[in-house]
Amino acid sequence: MKKNWREGFFTGVLLLCMLCASCSREEKAPVSFVTKWEVEPSFKYEVCNFAGIMTGREFYTRYYPELYAEWKKRLTPAAGLALKTMNGIIGPDTPPGPRLCLLLAAWAGDRSRALPPDSLSAILRSLDERRAVPRWSLNLAQDNAFDAKQWQAIKPHFRIFLEFLQKENFETYWRAQLLPATNRQAPYLRQELQAFDVIGDLERFLVDCNLPDTIYVHVTRLTQPHALRLPGQHYVTDMTYPIHVTVKSAYHELAHPYAGRVVDSLLAEPFKRLERDSFLQLTVARIDQKTGYKNVKTFFQEEVTMAAEMWVAERRRMLSQITHTSGADPALAARRYLTGQDEGIHVLAAVIFSYLVEGLKKDDDSYTEFLRMLFDSGRLAPGTIEERYNKFMNLQ
């Protein structure tokens, strides 16, 4: 009798354990992997970034001093004047290489496919496109991604520069000097990227955002120090970047449109009120023009994006890797990362991240709902930012 009682007791315990394990498996069902990666070199975007380098801005020439010196000797007066004019049209607040990439992304080049796609002839053919505004630009108006008047003003000068490159056999130079290294690196980059579910990670964090599942990575040799999101989830990165930098940049660029909608539309009124915060006003006032922040709204978009990017990236321990921290303390990794970014201007991103670390965003809350809660609770009210920032950064 005693033996049967013990057998029954242990059988019951075993069944209970099996039931609990089953429930646990149901609650923690594996998350499906979403992202598909397509990786290839791009001559078109290489040419755009090369034009940016050849404008002579110190911001770029310090990354490519030998390349700039070599091709500056070849510049004709007409090509030099064309670059100077394009640089002036684009303006000092905007990096010229990435801007040209965005402007040229709208056109596929030679639609008849009679010309090789990776050729100056195909790019020149695209300049004959009569349609003033590409279709995708209507959907990306909030990103300020395309300016039809600017493009029309740039085109004749860009044509002069491209014709100069044709005469100087730049295609041959690119294939001999730049493409081989890119071709060697692309398969390794493609293999490494397969381990990162950027789309899935962002969708699970943002909650109310559905992104196409494919990211097209155009790997180049002349993109430093940028990474660039293009229409249709095309993305330009430099072959020299470590994998965690490329992935973290992808988080950032793909989160930007969402952040733009939050700041410009969904939470426009509370962000407008936040402009009265004196600490943020002082921060925006001291921002170097080279960062590209034209106004407070642009700054807010960047901060909302950066907080999301840091949080999702650190879930994969990328900030810890960049800052050489253990990975056990996301706040420490974020502090070290922010300290080295643009002379400490990302104060609002730090504040938003600090509340993410506190666990105030639940998994089923959208990022918009989380930010709305911060406003409604007074956590993001004018006059609160400096104290919270200093506390998080251990400055007080």
C-alpha positions as CSV (number, residue, x, y, z in Angstrom):
1,M,0.0,0.0,0.0
2,K,2.8,2.4,1.0
3,K,4.6,1.5,-2.3
4,N,1.6,2.1,-4.4
5,W,1.1,5.5,-2.7
6,R,4.6,6.5,-3.4
7,E,4.4,5.4,-7.0
8,G,1.2,7.4,-7.4
9,F,2.7,10.4,-5.8
10,F,5.8,10.4,-8.0
11,T,3.7,9.6,-11.1
12,G,1.6,12.6,-10.3
13,V,4.6,14.8,-9.9
14,L,6.0,13.6,-13.2
15,L,2.8,14.3,-15.0
16,L,2.7,17.8,-13.4
17,C,6.2,18.5,-14.5
18,M,5.4,17.3,-18.1
19,L,2.4,19.5,-18.1
20,C,4.3,22.6,-16.9
21,A,7.1,21.9,-19.5
22,S,4.4,21.7,-22.2
23,C,2.9,25.0,-21.1
24,S,6.3,26.6,-20.9
25,R,7.0,25.5,-24.5
26,E,3.7,27.0,-25.6
27,E,4.4,30.3,-23.9
28,K,8.0,30.5,-25.2
29,A,7.3,29.3,-28.8
30,P,10.3,30.0,-31.0
31,V,10.2,33.3,-32.9
32,S,10.3,32.8,-36.6
33,F,13.2,34.4,-38.5
34,V,12.0,37.1,-40.9
35,T,14.9,38.8,-42.7
36,K,16.2,37.8,-46.1
37,W,19.5,39.4,-47.2
38,E,20.6,40.2,-50.7
39,V,24.2,41.4,-51.0
40,E,25.9,42.7,-54.1
41,P,28.4,45.5,-55.2
42,S,27.0,48.6,-56.9
43,F,28.8,50.7,-59.4
44,K,26.1,53.3,-59.5
45,Y,26.3,54.1,-55.8
46,E,30.1,53.9,-55.9
47,V,30.1,56.6,-58.5
48,C,27.8,58.8,-56.4
49,N,30.1,58.5,-53.3
50,F,33.2,59.1,-55.5
51,A,31.6,62.3,-56.6
52,G,31.1,63.2,-53.0
53,I,34.7,62.6,-52.2
54,M,35.9,64.6,-55.2
55,T,33.9,67.7,-54.0
56,G,37.0,68.1,-51.7
57,R,35.1,68.3,-48.4
58,E,37.5,67.5,-45.6
59,F,34.8,65.3,-44.1
60,Y,35.6,62.8,-46.9
61,T,39.1,63.4,-48.0
62,R,40.5,62.3,-44.6
63,Y,39.0,58.9,-45.3
64,Y,40.4,58.7,-48.9
65,P,43.4,61.0,-49.1
66,E,45.3,59.0,-51.7
67,L,42.3,58.4,-53.9
68,Y,41.4,62.1,-53.7
69,A,45.0,63.3,-54.5
70,E,45.3,60.9,-57.4
71,W,42.0,62.0,-59.1
72,K,42.3,65.7,-58.2
73,K,45.4,65.8,-60.6
74,R,43.2,64.5,-63.4
75,L,40.3,66.9,-62.9
76,T,39.6,69.1,-65.8
77,P,38.5,72.7,-65.2
78,A,35.0,71.8,-66.4
79,A,34.7,68.8,-64.1
80,G,36.1,70.7,-61.2
81,L,33.5,73.5,-61.7
82,A,30.7,70.9,-62.1
83,L,31.7,69.4,-58.7
84,K,31.9,72.8,-57.1
85,T,28.4,73.8,-58.4
86,M,26.8,70.5,-57.3
87,N,28.4,70.9,-53.9
88,G,26.8,74.3,-53.6
89,I,23.4,73.2,-54.7
90,I,23.4,70.3,-52.2
91,G,24.5,72.7,-49.5
92,P,26.8,72.4,-46.4
93,D,24.3,70.7,-44.2
94,T,24.0,67.6,-46.4
95,P,26.7,65.0,-47.3
96,P,27.0,65.1,-51.2
97,G,27.7,61.4,-51.8
98,P,24.7,60.0,-49.9
99,R,22.5,62.8,-51.4
100,L,23.5,61.8,-54.9
101,C,22.8,58.2,-54.1
102,L,19.2,59.1,-53.0
103,L,18.6,61.2,-56.1
104,L,19.9,58.6,-58.5
105,A,18.2,55.7,-56.7
106,A,14.9,56.6,-58.4
107,W,16.1,55.6,-61.9
108,A,17.2,52.2,-63.0
109,G,19.4,53.5,-65.8
110,D,18.9,52.1,-69.2
111,R,15.4,50.6,-69.1
112,S,15.9,48.9,-72.5
113,R,18.7,46.8,-70.9
114,A,20.8,47.5,-74.0
115,L,23.6,48.8,-71.8
116,P,25.4,47.0,-68.9
117,P,23.8,48.1,-65.7
118,D,27.1,48.7,-64.0
119,S,28.3,51.3,-66.5
120,L,28.6,55.1,-66.9
121,S,26.7,54.9,-70.1
122,A,23.7,53.4,-68.2
123,I,23.9,56.1,-65.5
124,L,24.1,58.8,-68.2
125,R,21.1,57.3,-69.9
126,S,19.1,57.6,-66.7
127,L,19.7,61.4,-66.7
128,D,17.6,61.5,-69.8
129,E,14.6,60.3,-67.8
130,R,11.9,62.9,-68.4
131,R,9.7,62.1,-65.5
132,A,10.4,64.9,-63.0
133,V,9.4,63.1,-59.8
134,P,10.0,59.4,-59.3
135,R,7.0,57.4,-58.0
136,W,8.7,56.4,-54.8
137,S,9.4,60.0,-53.8
138,L,5.7,60.5,-53.2
139,N,5.7,57.8,-50.5
140,L,8.9,59.2,-48.9
141,A,8.0,62.8,-48.7
142,Q,8.3,62.8,-44.9
143,D,11.9,61.7,-45.2
144,N,12.9,64.6,-47.4
145,A,14.5,61.9,-49.6
146,F,13.9,63.6,-52.9
147,D,13.8,67.2,-54.1
148,A,12.7,67.4,-57.8
149,K,14.0,71.0,-58.2
150,Q,17.3,70.1,-56.7
151,W,17.7,67.1,-58.9
152,Q,16.9,69.2,-62.1
153,A,19.5,71.7,-61.0
154,I,22.2,69.1,-60.3
155,K,21.7,66.9,-63.4
156,P,23.6,69.0,-66.0
157,H,26.6,69.4,-63.7
158,F,26.5,65.7,-62.8
159,R,26.5,64.8,-66.5
160,I,29.7,66.9,-67.0
161,F,31.4,65.0,-64.2
162,L,30.2,61.6,-65.5
163,E,31.4,62.4,-69.0
164,F,34.8,63.3,-67.5
165,L,34.9,59.9,-65.7
166,Q,34.1,58.2,-69.1
167,K,37.1,60.0,-70.7
168,E,39.3,59.0,-67.8
169,N,38.2,55.3,-68.0
170,F,36.9,55.3,-64.4
171,E,34.9,52.1,-65.1
172,T,38.2,50.3,-65.9
173,Y,39.8,51.8,-62.8
174,W,36.9,50.7,-60.6
175,R,36.9,47.2,-61.9
176,A,40.7,46.9,-61.5
177,Q,41.3,48.8,-58.2
178,L,38.0,48.7,-56.2
179,L,35.7,45.9,-57.4
180,P,38.0,42.9,-56.7
181,A,38.2,43.7,-53.0
182,T,34.5,44.2,-52.8
183,N,33.8,41.0,-54.6
184,R,36.0,39.1,-52.2
185,Q,34.3,40.6,-49.2
186,A,30.7,40.3,-50.4
187,P,30.3,36.5,-49.9
188,Y,31.6,36.8,-46.3
189,L,29.3,39.7,-45.6
190,R,26.4,37.8,-47.0
191,Q,27.2,34.7,-44.9
192,E,27.5,36.8,-41.7
193,L,24.3,38.7,-42.3
194,Q,22.2,35.6,-42.4
195,A,22.5,35.3,-38.6
196,F,20.8,38.6,-38.0
197,D,17.0,39.1,-38.1
198,V,17.0,42.9,-38.4
199,I,13.4,43.0,-39.8
200,G,12.0,40.7,-37.1
201,D,13.9,42.4,-34.3
202,L,12.5,45.8,-35.4
203,E,8.9,44.6,-35.9
204,R,8.9,42.9,-32.5
205,F,10.1,46.1,-30.8
206,L,8.0,48.6,-32.7
207,V,5.0,46.3,-32.7
208,D,2.8,48.5,-35.0
209,C,5.2,48.3,-38.0
210,N,5.3,45.8,-40.9
211,L,8.3,45.9,-43.0
212,P,9.1,43.9,-46.2
213,D,11.2,40.9,-45.4
214,T,14.1,41.5,-47.8
215,I,17.0,43.9,-47.3
216,Y,19.1,44.6,-50.3
217,V,22.7,45.5,-49.3
218,H,24.8,47.3,-51.8
219,V,28.4,46.9,-50.6
220,T,30.8,49.5,-51.8
221,R,34.3,50.7,-51.1
222,L,33.8,54.5,-51.0
223,T,30.9,55.0,-48.5
224,Q,32.8,55.9,-45.3
225,P,31.8,57.3,-42.9
226,H,28.2,56.8,-43.9
227,A,25.6,54.0,-44.1
228,L,22.6,54.9,-46.2
229,R,19.0,53.6,-46.5
230,L,17.5,53.9,-50.0
231,P,13.9,53.4,-51.2
232,G,12.5,49.9,-51.1
233,Q,14.8,48.7,-48.2
234,H,17.9,49.1,-50.3
235,Y,20.9,49.8,-48.1
236,V,24.4,51.0,-48.9
237,T,27.3,50.0,-46.6
238,D,31.0,50.1,-46.9
239,M,33.0,46.8,-47.2
240,T,35.4,47.9,-44.5
241,Y,32.7,48.1,-41.7
242,P,32.7,45.3,-39.1
243,I,29.5,43.2,-39.3
244,H,28.1,44.6,-36.0
245,V,28.4,48.2,-37.4
246,T,26.6,47.2,-40.6
247,V,23.8,45.5,-38.8
248,K,23.4,48.3,-36.2
249,S,23.3,50.8,-39.0
250,A,20.6,48.8,-40.7
251,Y,18.5,48.9,-37.5
252,H,19.0,52.7,-37.5
253,E,18.2,53.4,-41.1
254,L,15.1,51.1,-41.2
255,A,13.7,52.6,-38.0
256,H,14.0,56.2,-39.4
257,P,10.7,56.4,-41.3
258,Y,8.8,55.1,-38.3
259,A,10.4,57.7,-36.1
260,G,9.6,60.4,-38.7
261,R,5.9,59.5,-38.5
262,V,6.0,59.6,-34.7
263,V,7.6,63.0,-34.5
264,D,5.8,64.6,-37.4
265,S,2.4,63.2,-37.0
266,L,1.4,60.7,-34.4
267,L,2.9,62.6,-31.4
268,A,3.5,65.9,-33.1
269,E,1.9,68.0,-30.3
270,P,3.8,66.6,-27.3
271,F,7.1,66.8,-29.3
272,K,6.2,70.4,-30.2
273,R,5.8,71.1,-26.5
274,L,9.1,69.5,-25.7
275,E,10.8,72.1,-27.9
276,R,10.4,74.4,-24.9
277,D,12.9,72.4,-22.9
278,S,15.9,74.7,-22.3
279,F,18.4,71.9,-22.1
280,L,17.4,70.5,-25.5
281,Q,17.5,74.0,-26.9
282,L,21.0,74.5,-25.8
283,T,21.9,71.0,-27.1
284,V,20.5,71.7,-30.6
285,A,22.2,75.2,-30.6
286,R,25.7,73.7,-30.2
287,I,25.3,70.9,-32.8
288,D,27.9,71.1,-35.6
289,Q,26.3,71.6,-39.0
290,K,28.2,68.6,-40.2
291,T,25.8,66.3,-38.3
292,G,23.0,67.3,-40.7
293,Y,20.4,68.3,-38.1
294,K,18.7,71.3,-39.7
295,N,16.2,72.0,-36.9
296,V,14.7,70.7,-33.6
297,K,12.3,68.4,-35.4
298,T,15.1,66.7,-37.4
299,F,17.0,66.3,-34.1
300,F,13.9,64.7,-32.4
301,Q,13.6,62.2,-35.3
302,E,17.2,61.2,-34.9
303,E,16.9,60.8,-31.2
304,V,13.7,58.6,-31.4
305,T,15.5,56.5,-34.0
306,M,18.7,56.2,-32.1
307,A,17.0,55.2,-28.9
308,A,15.2,52.4,-30.7
309,E,18.3,51.4,-32.6
310,M,20.4,51.2,-29.4
311,W,17.8,49.1,-27.6
312,V,17.3,46.6,-30.4
313,A,21.1,46.4,-31.1
314,E,21.9,45.8,-27.4
315,R,19.4,43.0,-27.3
316,R,22.0,41.4,-29.6
317,R,24.9,42.7,-27.5
318,M,26.1,45.0,-30.2
319,L,26.7,48.0,-28.1
320,S,28.6,45.8,-25.6
321,Q,30.7,44.6,-28.4
322,I,31.5,48.1,-29.7
323,T,32.2,49.5,-26.2
324,H,34.0,46.3,-24.9
325,T,31.6,45.8,-22.0
326,S,30.5,42.5,-20.6
327,G,26.9,42.6,-22.0
328,A,25.4,42.2,-18.5
329,D,24.7,45.9,-18.1
330,P,22.9,47.6,-21.1
331,A,22.9,51.0,-19.4
332,L,26.7,50.9,-19.0
333,A,27.1,49.9,-22.7
334,A,24.8,52.7,-23.8
335,R,26.6,55.3,-21.6
336,R,29.9,54.4,-23.1
337,Y,28.5,54.3,-26.6
338,L,26.7,57.7,-26.3
339,T,29.8,59.3,-24.8
340,G,31.7,58.7,-28.0
341,Q,28.9,59.8,-30.3
342,D,28.9,63.3,-31.8
343,E,30.4,64.9,-28.6
344,G,27.5,63.9,-26.4
345,I,24.6,65.6,-28.2
346,H,22.2,62.6,-28.1
347,V,20.7,63.6,-24.8
348,L,17.1,62.8,-25.7
349,A,18.0,59.3,-27.0
350,A,19.8,58.7,-23.7
351,V,16.7,59.7,-21.7
352,I,14.3,57.5,-23.8
353,F,16.8,54.6,-23.6
354,S,16.9,55.0,-19.8
355,Y,13.2,54.4,-19.5
356,L,13.5,51.3,-21.8
357,V,16.2,50.0,-19.4
358,E,13.7,50.4,-16.5
359,G,11.3,48.1,-18.3
360,L,8.5,50.7,-18.9
361,K,7.9,49.4,-22.4
362,K,6.0,46.1,-22.3
363,D,6.5,43.6,-25.2
364,D,3.0,44.1,-26.6
365,D,3.2,47.9,-26.4
366,S,4.1,49.7,-29.5
367,Y,7.0,52.1,-29.5
368,T,4.5,54.9,-30.2
369,E,2.4,53.9,-27.2
370,F,5.5,53.8,-25.0
371,L,6.6,57.3,-26.0
372,R,3.0,58.6,-25.5
373,M,3.1,57.1,-22.0
374,L,6.3,59.0,-21.3
375,F,4.7,62.2,-22.4
376,D,1.4,61.6,-20.5
377,S,3.2,60.7,-17.3
378,G,5.4,63.8,-17.4
379,R,8.6,61.9,-17.9
380,L,9.2,63.7,-21.2
381,A,8.0,67.1,-20.1
382,P,9.9,70.4,-20.7
383,G,12.3,70.9,-17.7
384,T,12.8,67.2,-17.0
385,I,15.4,66.2,-19.6
386,E,18.6,67.6,-18.1
387,E,18.1,66.0,-14.7
388,R,17.2,62.6,-16.2
389,Y,20.0,62.7,-18.7
390,N,22.6,63.6,-16.0
391,K,21.3,60.8,-13.7
392,F,21.5,58.2,-16.5
393,M,24.9,59.2,-17.6
394,N,26.2,59.4,-14.0
395,L,26.9,63.1,-14.3
396,Q,25.5,64.1,-11.0
